[in-house]
Amino acid sequence: MTAAPESGSAPLTCNVCGTVVEPDTERCPSCGLARPAARGSKVLGRQGLWLLGGAMLAVYVIVLLIVAAAR
């Protein structure tokens, strides 16, 4: 088990690749993802991007169905 940094804050985990990222780094050393500015903020990972893309596709299909039904 690794010890937490002496600054008192525990290391963070990258939302994309899972690599442990120290609090003072700006980007993940493994994948290059920018680290959240605040501890409570979130960066959209791959799963979130898929969910967002699926929701956008669903809205697009619904709009197409409404337009087709109106003709």
mmJSON file of the N, C-alpha and C atoms, coordinates in Angstrom:
{"data_MODEL":{"atom_site":{
"group_PDB":["ATOM","ATOM","ATOM","ATOM","ATOM","ATOM","ATOM","ATOM","ATOM","ATOM","ATOM","ATOM","ATOM","ATOM","ATOM","ATOM","ATOM","ATOM","ATOM","ATOM","ATOM","ATOM","ATOM","ATOM","ATOM","ATOM","ATOM","ATOM","ATOM","ATOM","ATOM","ATOM","ATOM","ATOM","ATOM","ATOM","ATOM","ATOM","ATOM","ATOM","ATOM","ATOM","ATOM","ATOM","ATOM","ATOM","ATOM","ATOM","ATOM","ATOM","ATOM","ATOM","ATOM","ATOM","ATOM","ATOM","ATOM","ATOM","ATOM","ATOM","ATOM","ATOM","ATOM","ATOM","ATOM","ATOM","ATOM","ATOM","ATOM","ATOM","ATOM","ATOM","ATOM","ATOM","ATOM","ATOM","ATOM","ATOM","ATOM","ATOM","ATOM","ATOM","ATOM","ATOM","ATOM","ATOM","ATOM","ATOM","ATOM","ATOM","ATOM","ATOM","ATOM","ATOM","ATOM","ATOM","ATOM","ATOM","ATOM","ATOM","ATOM","ATOM","ATOM","ATOM","ATOM","ATOM","ATOM","ATOM","ATOM","ATOM","ATOM","ATOM","ATOM","ATOM","ATOM","ATOM","ATOM","ATOM","ATOM","ATOM","ATOM","ATOM","ATOM","ATOM","ATOM","ATOM","ATOM","ATOM","ATOM","ATOM","ATOM","ATOM","ATOM","ATOM","ATOM","ATOM","ATOM","ATOM","ATOM","ATOM","ATOM","ATOM","ATOM","ATOM","ATOM","ATOM","ATOM","ATOM","ATOM","ATOM","ATOM","ATOM","ATOM","ATOM","ATOM","ATOM","ATOM","ATOM","ATOM","ATOM","ATOM","ATOM","ATOM","ATOM","ATOM","ATOM","ATOM","ATOM","ATOM","ATOM","ATOM","ATOM","ATOM","ATOM","ATOM","ATOM","ATOM","ATOM","ATOM","ATOM","ATOM","ATOM","ATOM","ATOM","ATOM","ATOM","ATOM","ATOM","ATOM","ATOM","ATOM","ATOM","ATOM","ATOM","ATOM","ATOM","ATOM","ATOM","ATOM","ATOM","ATOM","ATOM","ATOM","ATOM","ATOM","ATOM","ATOM","ATOM","ATOM","ATOM","ATOM","ATOM","ATOM"],
"id":[1,2,3,4,5,6,7,8,9,10,11,12,13,14,15,16,17,18,19,20,21,22,23,24,25,26,27,28,29,30,31,32,33,34,35,36,37,38,39,40,41,42,43,44,45,46,47,48,49,50,51,52,53,54,55,56,57,58,59,60,61,62,63,64,65,66,67,68,69,70,71,72,73,74,75,76,77,78,79,80,81,82,83,84,85,86,87,88,89,90,91,92,93,94,95,96,97,98,99,100,101,102,103,104,105,106,107,108,109,110,111,112,113,114,115,116,117,118,119,120,121,122,123,124,125,126,127,128,129,130,131,132,133,134,135,136,137,138,139,140,141,142,143,144,145,146,147,148,149,150,151,152,153,154,155,156,157,158,159,160,161,162,163,164,165,166,167,168,169,170,171,172,173,174,175,176,177,178,179,180,181,182,183,184,185,186,187,188,189,190,191,192,193,194,195,196,197,198,199,200,201,202,203,204,205,206,207,208,209,210,211,212,213],
"type_symbol":["N","C","C","N","C","C","N","C","C","N","C","C","N","C","C","N","C","C","N","C","C","N","C","C","N","C","C","N","C","C","N","C","C","N","C","C","N","C","C","N","C","C","N","C","C","N","C","C","N","C","C","N","C","C","N","C","C","N","C","C","N","C","C","N","C","C","N","C","C","N","C","C","N","C","C","N","C","C","N","C","C","N","C","C","N","C","C","N","C","C","N","C","C","N","C","C","N","C","C","N","C","C","N","C","C","N","C","C","N","C","C","N","C","C","N","C","C","N","C","C","N","C","C","N","C","C","N","C","C","N","C","C","N","C","C","N","C","C","N","C","C","N","C","C","N","C","C","N","C","C","N","C","C","N","C","C","N","C","C","N","C","C","N","C","C","N","C","C","N","C","C","N","C","C","N","C","C","N","C","C","N","C","C","N","C","C","N","C","C","N","C","C","N","C","C","N","C","C","N","C","C","N","C","C","N","C","C","N","C","C","N","C","C"],
"label_atom_id":["N","CA","C","N","CA","C","N","CA","C","N","CA","C","N","CA","C","N","CA","C","N","CA","C","N","CA","C","N","CA","C","N","CA","C","N","CA","C","N","CA","C","N","CA","C","N","CA","C","N","CA","C","N","CA","C","N","CA","C","N","CA","C","N","CA","C","N","CA","C","N","CA","C","N","CA","C","N","CA","C","N","CA","C","N","CA","C","N","CA","C","N","CA","C","N","CA","C","N","CA","C","N","CA","C","N","CA","C","N","CA","C","N","CA","C","N","CA","C","N","CA","C","N","CA","C","N","CA","C","N","CA","C","N","CA","C","N","CA","C","N","CA","C","N","CA","C","N","CA","C","N","CA","C","N","CA","C","N","CA","C","N","CA","C","N","CA","C","N","CA","C","N","CA","C","N","CA","C","N","CA","C","N","CA","C","N","CA","C","N","CA","C","N","CA","C","N","CA","C","N","CA","C","N","CA","C","N","CA","C","N","CA","C","N","CA","C","N","CA","C","N","CA","C","N","CA","C","N","CA","C","N","CA","C","N","CA","C","N","CA","C","N","CA","C","N","CA","C"],
"label_alt_id":[null,null,null,null,null,null,null,null,null,null,null,null,null,null,null,null,null,null,null,null,null,null,null,null,null,null,null,null,null,null,null,null,null,null,null,null,null,null,null,null,null,null,null,null,null,null,null,null,null,null,null,null,null,null,null,null,null,null,null,null,null,null,null,null,null,null,null,null,null,null,null,null,null,null,null,null,null,null,null,null,null,null,null,null,null,null,null,null,null,null,null,null,null,null,null,null,null,null,null,null,null,null,null,null,null,null,null,null,null,null,null,null,null,null,null,null,null,null,null,null,null,null,null,null,null,null,null,null,null,null,null,null,null,null,null,null,null,null,null,null,null,null,null,null,null,null,null,null,null,null,null,null,null,null,null,null,null,null,null,null,null,null,null,null,null,null,null,null,null,null,null,null,null,null,null,null,null,null,null,null,null,null,null,null,null,null,null,null,null,null,null,null,null,null,null,null,null,null,null,null,null,null,null,null,null,null,null,null,null,null,null,null,null],
"label_comp_id":["MET","MET","MET","THR","THR","THR","ALA","ALA","ALA","ALA","ALA","ALA","PRO","PRO","PRO","GLU","GLU","GLU","SER","SER","SER","GLY","GLY","GLY","SER","SER","SER","ALA","ALA","ALA","PRO","PRO","PRO","LEU","LEU","LEU","THR","THR","THR","CYS","CYS","CYS","ASN","ASN","ASN","VAL","VAL","VAL","CYS","CYS","CYS","GLY","GLY","GLY","THR","THR","THR","VAL","VAL","VAL","VAL","VAL","VAL","GLU","GLU","GLU","PRO","PRO","PRO","ASP","ASP","ASP","THR","THR","THR","GLU","GLU","GLU","ARG","ARG","ARG","CYS","CYS","CYS","PRO","PRO","PRO","SER","SER","SER","CYS","CYS","CYS","GLY","GLY","GLY","LEU","LEU","LEU","ALA","ALA","ALA","ARG","ARG","ARG","PRO","PRO","PRO","ALA","ALA","ALA","ALA","ALA","ALA","ARG","ARG","ARG","GLY","GLY","GLY","SER","SER","SER","LYS","LYS","LYS","VAL","VAL","VAL","LEU","LEU","LEU","GLY","GLY","GLY","ARG","ARG","ARG","GLN","GLN","GLN","GLY","GLY","GLY","LEU","LEU","LEU","TRP","TRP","TRP","LEU","LEU","LEU","LEU","LEU","LEU","GLY","GLY","GLY","GLY","GLY","GLY","ALA","ALA","ALA","MET","MET","MET","LEU","LEU","LEU","ALA","ALA","ALA","VAL","VAL","VAL","TYR","TYR","TYR","VAL","VAL","VAL","ILE","ILE","ILE","VAL","VAL","VAL","LEU","LEU","LEU","LEU","LEU","LEU","ILE","ILE","ILE","VAL","VAL","VAL","ALA","ALA","ALA","ALA","ALA","ALA","ALA","ALA","ALA","ARG","ARG","ARG"],
"label_asym_id":["A","A","A","A","A","A","A","A","A","A","A","A","A","A","A","A","A","A","A","A","A","A","A","A","A","A","A","A","A","A","A","A","A","A","A","A","A","A","A","A","A","A","A","A","A","A","A","A","A","A","A","A","A","A","A","A","A","A","A","A","A","A","A","A","A","A","A","A","A","A","A","A","A","A","A","A","A","A","A","A","A","A","A","A","A","A","A","A","A","A","A","A","A","A","A","A","A","A","A","A","A","A","A","A","A","A","A","A","A","A","A","A","A","A","A","A","A","A","A","A","A","A","A","A","A","A","A","A","A","A","A","A","A","A","A","A","A","A","A","A","A","A","A","A","A","A","A","A","A","A","A","A","A","A","A","A","A","A","A","A","A","A","A","A","A","A","A","A","A","A","A","A","A","A","A","A","A","A","A","A","A","A","A","A","A","A","A","A","A","A","A","A","A","A","A","A","A","A","A","A","A","A","A","A","A","A","A","A","A","A","A","A","A"],
"label_entity_id":["1","1","1","1","1","1","1","1","1","1","1","1","1","1","1","1","1","1","1","1","1","1","1","1","1","1","1","1","1","1","1","1","1","1","1","1","1","1","1","1","1","1","1","1","1","1","1","1","1","1","1","1","1","1","1","1","1","1","1","1","1","1","1","1","1","1","1","1","1","1","1","1","1","1","1","1","1","1","1","1","1","1","1","1","1","1","1","1","1","1","1","1","1","1","1","1","1","1","1","1","1","1","1","1","1","1","1","1","1","1","1","1","1","1","1","1","1","1","1","1","1","1","1","1","1","1","1","1","1","1","1","1","1","1","1","1","1","1","1","1","1","1","1","1","1","1","1","1","1","1","1","1","1","1","1","1","1","1","1","1","1","1","1","1","1","1","1","1","1","1","1","1","1","1","1","1","1","1","1","1","1","1","1","1","1","1","1","1","1","1","1","1","1","1","1","1","1","1","1","1","1","1","1","1","1","1","1","1","1","1","1","1","1"],
"label_seq_id":[1,1,1,2,2,2,3,3,3,4,4,4,5,5,5,6,6,6,7,7,7,8,8,8,9,9,9,10,10,10,11,11,11,12,12,12,13,13,13,14,14,14,15,15,15,16,16,16,17,17,17,18,18,18,19,19,19,20,20,20,21,21,21,22,22,22,23,23,23,24,24,24,25,25,25,26,26,26,27,27,27,28,28,28,29,29,29,30,30,30,31,31,31,32,32,32,33,33,33,34,34,34,35,35,35,36,36,36,37,37,37,38,38,38,39,39,39,40,40,40,41,41,41,42,42,42,43,43,43,44,44,44,45,45,45,46,46,46,47,47,47,48,48,48,49,49,49,50,50,50,51,51,51,52,52,52,53,53,53,54,54,54,55,55,55,56,56,56,57,57,57,58,58,58,59,59,59,60,60,60,61,61,61,62,62,62,63,63,63,64,64,64,65,65,65,66,66,66,67,67,67,68,68,68,69,69,69,70,70,70,71,71,71],
"pdbx_PDB_ins_code":[null,null,null,null,null,null,null,null,null,null,null,null,null,null,null,null,null,null,null,null,null,null,null,null,null,null,null,null,null,null,null,null,null,null,null,null,null,null,null,null,null,null,null,null,null,null,null,null,null,null,null,null,null,null,null,null,null,null,null,null,null,null,null,null,null,null,null,null,null,null,null,null,null,null,null,null,null,null,null,null,null,null,null,null,null,null,null,null,null,null,null,null,null,null,null,null,null,null,null,null,null,null,null,null,null,null,null,null,null,null,null,null,null,null,null,null,null,null,null,null,null,null,null,null,null,null,null,null,null,null,null,null,null,null,null,null,null,null,null,null,null,null,null,null,null,null,null,null,null,null,null,null,null,null,null,null,null,null,null,null,null,null,null,null,null,null,null,null,null,null,null,null,null,null,null,null,null,null,null,null,null,null,null,null,null,null,null,null,null,null,null,null,null,null,null,null,null,null,null,null,null,null,null,null,null,null,null,null,null,null,null,null,null],
"Cartn_x":[0.847,0.0,0.887,0.549,1.362,0.831,1.728,1.339,0.832,-0.086,-0.603,0.477,0.428,1.414,1.368,2.488,2.592,1.722,1.226,0.401,-0.95,-1.298,-2.539,-3.669,-3.524,-4.587,-4.19,-5.158,-4.911,-4.807,-4.07,-3.982,-5.328,-5.535,-6.768,-6.562,-7.655,-7.594,-8.145,-7.458,-7.899,-9.229,-10.19,-11.508,-11.48,-10.447,-10.386,-9.584,-8.339,-7.471,-7.257,-7.667,-7.54,-6.183,-5.268,-3.949,-4.044,-3.243,-3.217,-2.5,-3.168,-2.631,-2.454,-1.27,-1.0,-1.761,-2.185,-2.991,-2.328,-0.991,-0.32,-0.069,-0.443,-0.263,-1.489,-1.263,-2.363,-2.992,-2.216,-2.699,-2.297,-3.072,-2.744,-1.437,-0.466,0.796,0.658,-0.42,-0.6,-1.352,-2.539,-3.363,-3.425,-2.97,-2.941,-4.221,-5.219,-6.478,-6.241,-6.854,-6.729,-7.43,-6.787,-7.322,-8.387,-9.442,-10.454,-9.82,-10.312,-9.749,-10.038,-11.213,-11.59,-11.87,-11.733,-11.929,-13.349,-14.341,-15.723,-16.157,-15.362,-15.765,-15.472,-16.134,-15.963,-15.586,-14.768,-14.434,-15.222,-15.83,-16.646,-15.737,-15.874,-15.069,-15.696,-15.146,-15.636,-17.091,-17.457,-18.838,-19.793,-19.417,-20.241,-20.381,-19.309,-19.38,-20.321,-20.283,-21.196,-22.648,-22.894,-24.252,-24.729,-23.859,-24.202,-24.478,-23.648,-23.854,-25.151,-25.451,-26.702,-27.917,-27.839,-28.958,-29.158,-28.059,-28.173,-28.764,-28.373,-28.917,-30.405,-30.808,-32.217,-33.053,-32.557,-33.275,-33.386,-32.325,-32.331,-33.373,-33.433,-34.396,-35.827,-36.066,-37.403,-37.827,-36.927,-37.245,-37.554,-36.782,-37.054,-38.42,-38.784,-40.087,-41.224,-41.056,-42.088,-42.243,-41.136,-41.185,-41.808,-41.463,-42.023,-43.523,-43.966,-45.383,-46.203,-45.564,-46.275,-46.5,-45.837,-45.972,-47.158],
"Cartn_y":[-1.179,0.0,1.234,2.217,3.414,4.469,5.258,6.323,7.529,8.266,9.487,10.553,11.498,12.568,13.363,13.984,14.709,15.956,16.434,17.636,17.403,16.159,15.861,15.445,15.594,15.182,13.873,12.994,11.688,11.81,10.926,10.964,10.665,11.191,10.986,9.882,9.338,8.315,8.884,8.646,9.113,8.448,9.227,8.696,7.836,7.957,7.204,5.915,6.038,4.855,4.266,4.974,4.444,4.631,5.325,5.563,6.518,6.276,7.174,8.451,9.603,10.904,11.732,12.231,13.055,14.373,14.952,16.174,17.368,17.429,18.599,18.497,17.384,17.259,17.769,18.324,18.876,17.851,16.851,15.84,14.45,13.463,12.071,11.715,11.143,10.801,9.653,8.883,7.736,8.086,8.72,8.985,10.458,11.362,12.778,13.541,12.893,13.563,14.656,15.833,16.922,16.539,16.82,16.493,17.507,17.088,18.047,19.143,20.368,21.502,21.39,20.908,20.774,19.313,18.946,17.549,17.074,17.956,17.569,17.577,18.172,18.233,16.907,16.678,15.411,15.663,14.778,14.788,13.65,13.916,12.911,11.815,10.593,9.475,8.844,7.725,7.045,6.618,6.081,5.638,6.824,7.942,9.143,9.656,9.548,9.983,9.091,7.787,6.874,7.179,7.459,7.79,9.087,10.078,11.349,11.158,10.384,10.11,9.353,8.398,7.643,8.52,9.416,10.334,11.273,11.768,12.66,11.92,10.669,9.868,9.617,9.341,9.107,10.351,11.524,12.767,12.982,12.722,12.874,11.956,10.706,9.749,10.178,10.645,11.097,12.284,13.224,14.382,13.918,12.99,12.47,11.789,11.034,10.364,11.387,12.439,13.47,14.185,14.524,15.202,14.279,13.001,12.055,11.864,11.851,11.676,12.905,14.059,15.303,15.46,14.697,14.815,14.074],
"Cartn_z":[0.0,0.0,0.0,-0.835,-0.914,0.035,0.564,1.494,0.729,1.344,0.745,0.751,-0.189,-0.196,1.11,1.443,2.701,2.738,1.59,1.573,2.233,2.51,3.198,2.28,0.968,0.056,-0.617,-0.747,-1.341,-2.856,-3.506,-4.965,-5.611,-6.799,-7.541,-8.562,-9.085,-10.112,-11.404,-12.514,-13.831,-14.176,-14.678,-15.029,-16.282,-17.099,-18.345,-18.192,-17.716,-17.697,-16.311,-15.242,-13.89,-13.243,-13.899,-13.347,-12.156,-11.117,-9.962,-10.381,-10.153,-10.533,-9.262,-9.048,-7.871,-7.981,-6.86,-6.888,-7.552,-7.575,-8.143,-9.646,-10.289,-11.733,-12.476,-13.667,-14.447,-15.386,-15.795,-16.737,-16.265,-16.7,-16.397,-17.108,-16.403,-17.055,-18.051,-17.96,-18.837,-20.117,-19.994,-21.184,-21.567,-20.692,-21.019,-20.743,-20.141,-19.828,-18.802,-19.025,-18.068,-16.773,-15.66,-14.348,-13.965,-13.268,-12.813,-11.966,-12.104,-11.366,-9.876,-9.535,-8.133,-7.831,-6.588,-6.194,-6.47,-6.376,-6.583,-8.038,-8.929,-10.335,-11.021,-12.127,-12.83,-14.283,-14.813,-16.227,-16.855,-17.978,-18.639,-19.204,-18.702,-19.173,-20.403,-20.808,-22.015,-21.88,-20.725,-20.533,-20.628,-20.047,-20.122,-21.534,-22.315,-23.713,-24.514,-24.241,-24.931,-24.562,-23.295,-22.859,-23.51,-23.564,-24.198,-25.688,-26.356,-27.779,-28.023,-27.174,-27.308,-27.094,-26.119,-25.868,-27.05,-27.612,-28.779,-29.975,-30.177,-31.271,-31.063,-29.83,-29.529,-29.817,-29.44,-29.723,-31.225,-31.96,-33.416,-34.055,-33.623,-34.178,-33.85,-32.641,-32.256,-33.113,-33.328,-34.179,-35.595,-36.131,-37.477,-37.55,-36.527,-36.505,-36.456,-35.684,-35.59,-36.92,-37.547,-38.853,-39.904,-39.903,-40.875,-40.64,-39.41,-39.11,-39.483,-39.488,-39.812,-41.303,-42.126,-43.591,-44.084],
"occupancy":[1.0,1.0,1.0,1.0,1.0,1.0,1.0,1.0,1.0,1.0,1.0,1.0,1.0,1.0,1.0,1.0,1.0,1.0,1.0,1.0,1.0,1.0,1.0,1.0,1.0,1.0,1.0,1.0,1.0,1.0,1.0,1.0,1.0,1.0,1.0,1.0,1.0,1.0,1.0,1.0,1.0,1.0,1.0,1.0,1.0,1.0,1.0,1.0,1.0,1.0,1.0,1.0,1.0,1.0,1.0,1.0,1.0,1.0,1.0,1.0,1.0,1.0,1.0,1.0,1.0,1.0,1.0,1.0,1.0,1.0,1.0,1.0,1.0,1.0,1.0,1.0,1.0,1.0,1.0,1.0,1.0,1.0,1.0,1.0,1.0,1.0,1.0,1.0,1.0,1.0,1.0,1.0,1.0,1.0,1.0,1.0,1.0,1.0,1.0,1.0,1.0,1.0,1.0,1.0,1.0,1.0,1.0,1.0,1.0,1.0,1.0,1.0,1.0,1.0,1.0,1.0,1.0,1.0,1.0,1.0,1.0,1.0,1.0,1.0,1.0,1.0,1.0,1.0,1.0,1.0,1.0,1.0,1.0,1.0,1.0,1.0,1.0,1.0,1.0,1.0,1.0,1.0,1.0,1.0,1.0,1.0,1.0,1.0,1.0,1.0,1.0,1.0,1.0,1.0,1.0,1.0,1.0,1.0,1.0,1.0,1.0,1.0,1.0,1.0,1.0,1.0,1.0,1.0,1.0,1.0,1.0,1.0,1.0,1.0,1.0,1.0,1.0,1.0,1.0,1.0,1.0,1.0,1.0,1.0,1.0,1.0,1.0,1.0,1.0,1.0,1.0,1.0,1.0,1.0,1.0,1.0,1.0,1.0,1.0,1.0,1.0,1.0,1.0,1.0,1.0,1.0,1.0,1.0,1.0,1.0,1.0,1.0,1.0],
"B_iso_or_equiv":[0.0,0.0,0.0,0.0,0.0,0.0,0.0,0.0,0.0,0.0,0.0,0.0,0.0,0.0,0.0,0.0,0.0,0.0,0.0,0.0,0.0,0.0,0.0,0.0,0.0,0.0,0.0,0.0,0.0,0.0,0.0,0.0,0.0,0.0,0.0,0.0,0.0,0.0,0.0,0.0,0.0,0.0,0.0,0.0,0.0,0.0,0.0,0.0,0.0,0.0,0.0,0.0,0.0,0.0,0.0,0.0,0.0,0.0,0.0,0.0,0.0,0.0,0.0,0.0,0.0,0.0,0.0,0.0,0.0,0.0,0.0,0.0,0.0,0.0,0.0,0.0,0.0,0.0,0.0,0.0,0.0,0.0,0.0,0.0,0.0,0.0,0.0,0.0,0.0,0.0,0.0,0.0,0.0,0.0,0.0,0.0,0.0,0.0,0.0,0.0,0.0,0.0,0.0,0.0,0.0,0.0,0.0,0.0,0.0,0.0,0.0,0.0,0.0,0.0,0.0,0.0,0.0,0.0,0.0,0.0,0.0,0.0,0.0,0.0,0.0,0.0,0.0,0.0,0.0,0.0,0.0,0.0,0.0,0.0,0.0,0.0,0.0,0.0,0.0,0.0,0.0,0.0,0.0,0.0,0.0,0.0,0.0,0.0,0.0,0.0,0.0,0.0,0.0,0.0,0.0,0.0,0.0,0.0,0.0,0.0,0.0,0.0,0.0,0.0,0.0,0.0,0.0,0.0,0.0,0.0,0.0,0.0,0.0,0.0,0.0,0.0,0.0,0.0,0.0,0.0,0.0,0.0,0.0,0.0,0.0,0.0,0.0,0.0,0.0,0.0,0.0,0.0,0.0,0.0,0.0,0.0,0.0,0.0,0.0,0.0,0.0,0.0,0.0,0.0,0.0,0.0,0.0,0.0,0.0,0.0,0.0,0.0,0.0],
"pdbx_formal_charge":[null,null,null,null,null,null,null,null,null,null,null,null,null,null,null,null,null,null,null,null,null,null,null,null,null,null,null,null,null,null,null,null,null,null,null,null,null,null,null,null,null,null,null,null,null,null,null,null,null,null,null,null,null,null,null,null,null,null,null,null,null,null,null,null,null,null,null,null,null,null,null,null,null,null,null,null,null,null,null,null,null,null,null,null,null,null,null,null,null,null,null,null,null,null,null,null,null,null,null,null,null,null,null,null,null,null,null,null,null,null,null,null,null,null,null,null,null,null,null,null,null,null,null,null,null,null,null,null,null,null,null,null,null,null,null,null,null,null,null,null,null,null,null,null,null,null,null,null,null,null,null,null,null,null,null,null,null,null,null,null,null,null,null,null,null,null,null,null,null,null,null,null,null,null,null,null,null,null,null,null,null,null,null,null,null,null,null,null,null,null,null,null,null,null,null,null,null,null,null,null,null,null,null,null,null,null,null,null,null,null,null,null,null],
"auth_seq_id":[1,1,1,2,2,2,3,3,3,4,4,4,5,5,5,6,6,6,7,7,7,8,8,8,9,9,9,10,10,10,11,11,11,12,12,12,13,13,13,14,14,14,15,15,15,16,16,16,17,17,17,18,18,18,19,19,19,20,20,20,21,21,21,22,22,22,23,23,23,24,24,24,25,25,25,26,26,26,27,27,27,28,28,28,29,29,29,30,30,30,31,31,31,32,32,32,33,33,33,34,34,34,35,35,35,36,36,36,37,37,37,38,38,38,39,39,39,40,40,40,41,41,41,42,42,42,43,43,43,44,44,44,45,45,45,46,46,46,47,47,47,48,48,48,49,49,49,50,50,50,51,51,51,52,52,52,53,53,53,54,54,54,55,55,55,56,56,56,57,57,57,58,58,58,59,59,59,60,60,60,61,61,61,62,62,62,63,63,63,64,64,64,65,65,65,66,66,66,67,67,67,68,68,68,69,69,69,70,70,70,71,71,71],
"auth_comp_id":["MET","MET","MET","THR","THR","THR","ALA","ALA","ALA","ALA","ALA","ALA","PRO","PRO","PRO","GLU","GLU","GLU","SER","SER","SER","GLY","GLY","GLY","SER","SER","SER","ALA","ALA","ALA","PRO","PRO","PRO","LEU","LEU","LEU","THR","THR","THR","CYS","CYS","CYS","ASN","ASN","ASN","VAL","VAL","VAL","CYS","CYS","CYS","GLY","GLY","GLY","THR","THR","THR","VAL","VAL","VAL","VAL","VAL","VAL","GLU","GLU","GLU","PRO","PRO","PRO","ASP","ASP","ASP","THR","THR","THR","GLU","GLU","GLU","ARG","ARG","ARG","CYS","CYS","CYS","PRO","PRO","PRO","SER","SER","SER","CYS","CYS","CYS","GLY","GLY","GLY","LEU","LEU","LEU","ALA","ALA","ALA","ARG","ARG","ARG","PRO","PRO","PRO","ALA","ALA","ALA","ALA","ALA","ALA","ARG","ARG","ARG","GLY","GLY","GLY","SER","SER","SER","LYS","LYS","LYS","VAL","VAL","VAL","LEU","LEU","LEU","GLY","GLY","GLY","ARG","ARG","ARG","GLN","GLN","GLN","GLY","GLY","GLY","LEU","LEU","LEU","TRP","TRP","TRP","LEU","LEU","LEU","LEU","LEU","LEU","GLY","GLY","GLY","GLY","GLY","GLY","ALA","ALA","ALA","MET","MET","MET","LEU","LEU","LEU","ALA","ALA","ALA","VAL","VAL","VAL","TYR","TYR","TYR","VAL","VAL","VAL","ILE","ILE","ILE","VAL","VAL","VAL","LEU","LEU","LEU","LEU","LEU","LEU","ILE","ILE","ILE","VAL","VAL","VAL","ALA","ALA","ALA","ALA","ALA","ALA","ALA","ALA","ALA","ARG","ARG","ARG"],
"auth_asym_id":["A","A","A","A","A","A","A","A","A","A","A","A","A","A","A","A","A","A","A","A","A","A","A","A","A","A","A","A","A","A","A","A","A","A","A","A","A","A","A","A","A","A","A","A","A","A","A","A","A","A","A","A","A","A","A","A","A","A","A","A","A","A","A","A","A","A","A","A","A","A","A","A","A","A","A","A","A","A","A","A","A","A","A","A","A","A","A","A","A","A","A","A","A","A","A","A","A","A","A","A","A","A","A","A","A","A","A","A","A","A","A","A","A","A","A","A","A","A","A","A","A","A","A","A","A","A","A","A","A","A","A","A","A","A","A","A","A","A","A","A","A","A","A","A","A","A","A","A","A","A","A","A","A","A","A","A","A","A","A","A","A","A","A","A","A","A","A","A","A","A","A","A","A","A","A","A","A","A","A","A","A","A","A","A","A","A","A","A","A","A","A","A","A","A","A","A","A","A","A","A","A","A","A","A","A","A","A","A","A","A","A","A","A"],
"auth_atom_id":["N","CA","C","N","CA","C","N","CA","C","N","CA","C","N","CA","C","N","CA","C","N","CA","C","N","CA","C","N","CA","C","N","CA","C","N","CA","C","N","CA","C","N","CA","C","N","CA","C","N","CA","C","N","CA","C","N","CA","C","N","CA","C","N","CA","C","N","CA","C","N","CA","C","N","CA","C","N","CA","C","N","CA","C","N","CA","C","N","CA","C","N","CA","C","N","CA","C","N","CA","C","N","CA","C","N","CA","C","N","CA","C","N","CA","C","N","CA","C","N","CA","C","N","CA","C","N","CA","C","N","CA","C","N","CA","C","N","CA","C","N","CA","C","N","CA","C","N","CA","C","N","CA","C","N","CA","C","N","CA","C","N","CA","C","N","CA","C","N","CA","C","N","CA","C","N","CA","C","N","CA","C","N","CA","C","N","CA","C","N","CA","C","N","CA","C","N","CA","C","N","CA","C","N","CA","C","N","CA","C","N","CA","C","N","CA","C","N","CA","C","N","CA","C","N","CA","C","N","CA","C","N","CA","C","N","CA","C","N","CA","C","N","CA","C","N","CA","C"],
"pdbx_PDB_model_num":[1,1,1,1,1,1,1,1,1,1,1,1,1,1,1,1,1,1,1,1,1,1,1,1,1,1,1,1,1,1,1,1,1,1,1,1,1,1,1,1,1,1,1,1,1,1,1,1,1,1,1,1,1,1,1,1,1,1,1,1,1,1,1,1,1,1,1,1,1,1,1,1,1,1,1,1,1,1,1,1,1,1,1,1,1,1,1,1,1,1,1,1,1,1,1,1,1,1,1,1,1,1,1,1,1,1,1,1,1,1,1,1,1,1,1,1,1,1,1,1,1,1,1,1,1,1,1,1,1,1,1,1,1,1,1,1,1,1,1,1,1,1,1,1,1,1,1,1,1,1,1,1,1,1,1,1,1,1,1,1,1,1,1,1,1,1,1,1,1,1,1,1,1,1,1,1,1,1,1,1,1,1,1,1,1,1,1,1,1,1,1,1,1,1,1,1,1,1,1,1,1,1,1,1,1,1,1,1,1,1,1,1,1]
}}}
